[in-house]
């Protein structure tokens, strides 16, 4: 995933997807979380999140699931 992140920050999205699609998904998510965190801090509350523990669990589970799928597909080929 490190290679995928490195390609992502350089704007090489196709290479990032080739390196690791799950890494690209996580990189895009993290890039979206940065402005969301700033806006939430500025307003003093989490934007669009009712229960932060559930939101965190869903986000981490989806990242883990994506990583597992990529790993299983590569392992099977």
C-alpha positions in Angstrom: 0.0 0.0 0.0 2.9 2.3 0.5 3.6 2.3 -3.3 -0.1 3.0 -3.9 0.0 6.0 -1.5 3.2 7.3 -3.1 1.7 7.2 -6.6 -1.5 8.8 -5.3 0.2 11.9 -3.8 2.0 12.4 -7.1 -1.3 12.3 -9.0 -0.5 9.0 -10.7 -3.9 7.4 -10.0 -3.7 4.6 -12.6 -0.3 3.5 -11.2 -1.7 3.7 -7.7 -4.6 1.5 -8.6 -2.2 -1.0 -10.3 0.0 -1.1 -7.2 -2.9 -1.8 -4.8 -6.5 -0.8 -5.4 -7.3 -1.0 -1.7 -4.4 1.4 -1.0 -5.9 3.8 -3.5 -9.3 3.6 -1.8 -7.7 4.3 1.6 -5.6 7.2 0.1 -8.7 8.8 -1.4 -10.6 8.3 1.9 -7.7 9.9 3.9 -7.6 12.8 1.4 -11.3 13.4 2.0 -10.9 13.1 5.8 -8.5 16.0 6.0 -10.9 18.8 5.1 -13.7 17.0 7.0 -11.6 17.0 10.1 -10.7 20.7 9.7 -14.4 21.6 9.2 -15.4 19.5 12.2 -12.8 21.2 14.4 -13.8 24.6 13.2 -17.5 24.1 13.9 -16.8 22.3 17.2 -18.7 19.1 16.3 -18.5 16.2 13.9 -20.1 16.9 10.6 -22.7 14.3 9.5 -21.7 11.8 12.2 -24.1 10.8 14.9 -22.0 8.1 16.6 -18.3 8.4 16.0 -17.6 4.8 17.2 -19.9 3.3 14.6 -18.5 5.5 11.9 -15.0 4.6 12.8 -15.9 0.9 12.9 -17.6 1.0 9.5 -14.6 2.9 7.9 -12.0 0.5 9.3 -14.0 -2.5 8.4 -14.5 -1.3 4.9 -10.8 -0.6 4.5 -10.0 -4.1 5.9 -12.5 -5.8 3.7 -11.0 -4.0 0.6 -7.5 -5.1 1.6 -8.7 -8.6 2.1 -10.4 -8.8 -1.2 -7.3 -7.5 -3.0 -5.1 -10.0 -1.1 -7.4 -12.9 -2.0 -7.6 -12.0 -5.7 -3.8 -11.7 -5.9 -3.3 -14.9 -3.9 -5.7 -16.8 -6.3 -3.9 -15.7 -9.5 
